[in-house]
Amino acid sequence: MRISVEAAEGQLPRLIEVASGGEEVVLARDDVPIARIVPIAASPFRIGILAHQTLGTGPNWLEPMPDDDLALWEGER
């Protein structure tokens, strides 16, 4: 979908709906494309030989490890 910046004013919620439905929205000024609104594909966690299978969201590497898992890594159990 191509729409002028002027016509897009006040239509952001509708344009986001269009993009979330899979269609690319191109904003143009004087018939020159200047921006795109595109859907963001959710990429599930995939790894190695299981890349063809969805494994969920994957670990959050920035969160601290739970105490019971940490104890296993440190050989306390």
MDAnalysis code that builds the backbone (N, CA, C; Angstrom):
import MDAnalysis as mda
import numpy as np

u = mda.Universe.empty(231, n_residues=77, atom_resindex=np.repeat(np.arange(77), 3), trajectory=True)
u.add_TopologyAttr("name", ["N", "CA", "C"] * 77)
u.add_TopologyAttr("resid", np.arange(1, 78))
u.add_TopologyAttr("resname", ["MET", "ARG", "ILE", "SER", "VAL", "GLU", "ALA", "ALA", "GLU", "GLY", "GLN", "LEU", "PRO", "ARG", "LEU", "ILE", "GLU", "VAL", "ALA", "SER", "GLY", "GLY", "GLU", "GLU", "VAL", "VAL", "LEU", "ALA", "ARG", "ASP", "ASP", "VAL", "PRO", "ILE", "ALA", "ARG", "ILE", "VAL", "PRO", "ILE", "ALA", "ALA", "SER", "PRO", "PHE", "ARG", "ILE", "GLY", "ILE", "LEU", "ALA", "HIS", "GLN", "THR", "LEU", "GLY", "THR", "GLY", "PRO", "ASN", "TRP", "LEU", "GLU", "PRO", "MET", "PRO", "ASP", "ASP", "ASP", "LEU", "ALA", "LEU", "TRP", "GLU", "GLY", "GLU", "ARG"])
u.atoms.positions = np.array([
    [0.853, -1.173, 0.000],
    [0.000, 0.000, 0.000],
    [0.895, 1.232, 0.000],
    [0.561, 2.192, -0.834],
    [1.311, 3.444, -0.885],
    [0.360, 4.577, -0.532],
    [0.818, 5.475, 0.342],
    [-0.031, 6.570, 0.801],
    [0.837, 7.808, 1.019],
    [0.299, 8.958, 0.731],
    [1.070, 10.188, 0.946],
    [1.123, 10.488, 2.445],
    [2.152, 11.200, 2.822],
    [2.310, 11.576, 4.234],
    [1.110, 12.391, 4.684],
    [0.641, 13.274, 3.831],
    [-0.506, 14.112, 4.183],
    [-1.760, 13.272, 4.405],
    [-1.984, 12.282, 3.543],
    [-3.158, 11.423, 3.685],
    [-3.027, 10.492, 4.892],
    [-1.789, 10.188, 5.284],
    [-1.559, 9.268, 6.401],
    [-1.768, 9.938, 7.762],
    [-1.742, 11.273, 7.784],
    [-1.932, 11.972, 9.057],
    [-3.255, 11.571, 9.686],
    [-3.201, 11.183, 10.939],
    [-4.400, 10.799, 11.669],
    [-4.864, 9.379, 11.380],
    [-4.124, 8.643, 10.548],
    [-4.516, 7.284, 10.205],
    [-3.529, 6.233, 10.704],
    [-2.659, 6.608, 11.618],
    [-1.633, 5.676, 12.081],
    [-2.203, 4.361, 12.606],
    [-3.253, 4.377, 13.434],
    [-3.789, 3.079, 13.892],
    [-4.234, 2.179, 12.741],
    [-4.874, 2.741, 11.722],
    [-5.313, 1.937, 10.582],
    [-4.123, 1.417, 9.785],
    [-3.105, 2.253, 9.615],
    [-1.918, 1.836, 8.870],
    [-1.158, 0.734, 9.610],
    [-1.145, 0.809, 10.928],
    [-0.505, -0.245, 11.723],
    [-1.272, -1.549, 11.570],
    [-2.593, -1.477, 11.542],
    [-3.404, -2.681, 11.329],
    [-3.108, -3.306, 9.978],
    [-2.985, -2.458, 8.955],
    [-2.669, -2.958, 7.614],
    [-1.313, -3.669, 7.639],
    [-0.322, -3.035, 8.263],
    [1.015, -3.626, 8.333],
    [1.021, -4.910, 9.155],
    [0.276, -4.926, 10.249],
    [0.266, -6.132, 11.077],
    [-0.435, -7.283, 10.365],
    [-1.234, -6.967, 9.343],
    [-1.863, -7.991, 8.527],
    [-0.923, -8.550, 7.462],
    [0.299, -8.018, 7.394],
    [1.293, -8.548, 6.472],
    [1.599, -7.669, 5.276],
    [0.880, -6.564, 5.135],
    [1.103, -5.693, 3.979],
    [2.078, -4.580, 4.339],
    [2.963, -4.251, 3.420],
    [3.896, -3.156, 3.617],
    [3.199, -1.845, 3.281],
    [3.357, -0.835, 4.119],
    [2.792, 0.488, 3.885],
    [3.953, 1.432, 3.570],
    [3.901, 2.069, 2.408],
    [4.949, 2.998, 1.997],
    [4.401, 4.417, 2.096],
    [5.107, 5.255, 2.851],
    [4.740, 6.666, 2.972],
    [5.542, 7.448, 1.937],
    [4.855, 8.320, 1.209],
    [5.516, 9.071, 0.145],
    [5.234, 10.557, 0.286],
    [6.217, 11.328, -0.119],
    [6.060, 12.785, -0.173],
    [6.373, 13.204, -1.607],
    [5.432, 13.849, -2.263],
    [5.579, 14.235, -3.679],
    [5.923, 13.022, -4.547],
    [5.230, 11.908, -4.299],
    [5.416, 10.651, -5.029],
    [6.802, 10.030, -4.862],
    [7.557, 10.496, -3.879],
    [8.871, 9.911, -3.586],
    [8.749, 9.125, -2.282],
    [8.982, 7.817, -2.309],
    [8.899, 7.022, -1.077],
    [9.929, 7.500, -0.056],
    [9.469, 7.703, 1.190],
    [10.400, 8.181, 2.221],
    [10.436, 7.285, 3.456],
    [9.415, 6.453, 3.642],
    [9.395, 5.595, 4.833],
    [8.501, 4.390, 4.573],
    [8.748, 3.334, 5.366],
    [7.928, 2.127, 5.271],
    [7.441, 1.731, 6.647],
    [6.243, 1.225, 6.698],
    [5.717, 0.571, 7.904],
    [5.562, -0.887, 7.506],
    [6.321, -1.751, 8.176],
    [6.310, -3.171, 7.817],
    [6.034, -4.009, 9.057],
    [5.443, -5.177, 8.867],
    [5.224, -6.048, 10.019],
    [6.553, -6.615, 10.503],
    [6.651, -6.831, 11.795],
    [7.825, -7.474, 12.378],
    [7.481, -8.931, 12.575],
    [8.250, -9.783, 11.923],
    [8.003, -11.217, 12.037],
    [8.511, -11.711, 13.383],
    [7.652, -12.389, 14.110],
    [8.072, -12.993, 15.367],
    [8.906, -14.212, 15.028],
    [10.139, -14.221, 15.484],
    [11.007, -15.351, 15.175],
    [11.156, -16.227, 16.412],
    [10.590, -17.425, 16.360],
    [10.733, -18.332, 17.488],
    [12.167, -18.816, 17.617],
    [12.508, -19.258, 18.792],
    [13.847, -19.750, 19.089],
    [14.094, -21.048, 18.333],
    [15.155, -21.101, 17.558],
    [15.510, -22.303, 16.801],
    [17.005, -22.552, 16.985],
    [17.399, -23.809, 16.943],
    [18.800, -24.128, 17.152],
    [19.195, -25.380, 16.364],
    [20.376, -25.344, 15.787],
    [21.032, -26.485, 15.160],
    [20.160, -27.409, 14.348],
    [20.268, -28.702, 14.634],
    [19.545, -29.693, 13.858],
    [18.044, -29.624, 14.096],
    [17.622, -28.878, 15.112],
    [16.199, -28.723, 15.395],
    [15.645, -27.422, 14.814],
    [16.375, -26.824, 13.871],
    [15.965, -25.530, 13.322],
    [14.597, -25.577, 12.657],
    [14.174, -26.739, 12.211],
    [12.859, -26.851, 11.575],
    [11.740, -26.944, 12.600],
    [12.089, -27.066, 13.877],
    [11.086, -27.163, 14.938],
    [11.098, -25.895, 15.781],
    [9.932, -25.480, 16.220],
    [9.828, -24.343, 17.120],
    [10.074, -24.829, 18.536],
    [10.992, -24.171, 19.225],
    [11.350, -24.595, 20.571],
    [10.846, -23.639, 21.641],
    [10.015, -22.715, 21.280],
    [9.516, -21.735, 22.246],
    [10.264, -20.427, 22.100],
    [10.225, -19.620, 23.120],
    [10.825, -18.294, 23.047],
    [12.310, -18.286, 23.354],
    [12.824, -19.343, 23.943],
    [14.248, -19.399, 24.258],
    [14.557, -18.727, 25.571],
    [15.780, -18.895, 26.032],
    [16.155, -18.342, 27.331],
    [16.333, -16.824, 27.268],
    [16.125, -16.191, 28.398],
    [16.415, -14.769, 28.526],
    [17.800, -14.674, 29.148],
    [18.795, -14.427, 28.324],
    [20.183, -14.468, 28.783],
    [20.516, -13.333, 29.747],
    [19.666, -12.357, 29.891],
    [19.953, -11.241, 30.791],
    [19.381, -11.440, 32.188],
    [18.556, -12.466, 32.361],
    [17.981, -12.752, 33.669],
    [18.932, -13.623, 34.479],
    [18.994, -13.424, 35.794],
    [19.841, -14.288, 36.618],
    [19.329, -15.728, 36.610],
    [20.247, -16.657, 36.765],
    [19.894, -18.070, 36.796],
    [19.185, -18.387, 38.108],
    [18.114, -19.209, 38.058],
    [17.444, -19.602, 39.302],
    [18.434, -20.298, 40.254],
    [18.214, -20.146, 41.555],
    [19.147, -20.677, 42.558],
    [19.360, -22.179, 42.434],
    [18.280, -22.945, 42.145],
    [18.456, -24.394, 42.056],
    [19.296, -24.784, 40.836],
    [19.148, -24.076, 39.717],
    [19.994, -24.343, 38.552],
    [21.440, -23.936, 38.836],
    [21.625, -22.813, 39.486],
    [22.967, -22.363, 39.828],
    [23.666, -23.364, 40.739],
    [22.921, -23.918, 41.701],
    [23.504, -24.908, 42.604],
    [23.964, -26.146, 41.825],
    [23.208, -26.556, 40.801],
    [23.613, -27.701, 39.977],
    [24.895, -27.390, 39.213],
    [25.011, -26.205, 38.662],
    [26.209, -25.823, 37.930],
    [27.430, -25.764, 38.848],
    [27.215, -25.370, 40.087],
    [28.331, -25.241, 41.020],
    [28.598, -26.532, 41.781],
    [27.879, -27.609, 41.447],
    [28.122, -28.907, 42.040],
    [27.655, -29.039, 43.476],
    [26.693, -28.251, 43.880],
    [26.220, -28.282, 45.267],
    [25.133, -29.315, 45.475],
    [24.629, -29.916, 44.424],
    [23.583, -30.930, 44.584],
    [24.006, -32.215, 43.943],
])
